[in-house]
Amino acid sequence: MAGVATPVSVVTTLTDGSPHGTTVSAFASLSMTPPMVLVSLDRGSELLSRLAVDSVFGVNVLGSGQAALALAFARKGSDKFSGVDWVAEDGAPRLTGSPGWLACTVSQLVAGGDHVIVLGEVRAAAREDLAPLTYHARTFGTHAAAV
């Protein structure tokens, strides 16, 4: 799958007021009516252990200048938000400067091999017209329009 370009996102949630998050590249639109997305999380993910049906999570779609943020949230540990600007919005942490934002309610958790697919109903969304961060061939990059 390294040959498939994917958007890079940080999925976030709040537990007792504390933010938690992880970097994902397996994020996709699922349905327009109702608006739904899916995120795939490793079964051993610390973030997954904090999600349940009806809980809220955020999807922060990163911009081309946010590779360092993607790396910071990809590592293990509990201090991922140290030095990161964020606000609680619609029940989930929103990372400042991310060009795409979705707040979602977990509707279903579906087993899928060594991962769990989190299905979320979108409750709020925002977007800025900035170049996205992508991941392809184990390298961060961005998308350019074909001419």
Order of alpha helices (4+ residues) and beta strands (2+ residues): beta-beta-beta-beta-beta-beta-alpha-beta-beta-beta-beta-beta-beta
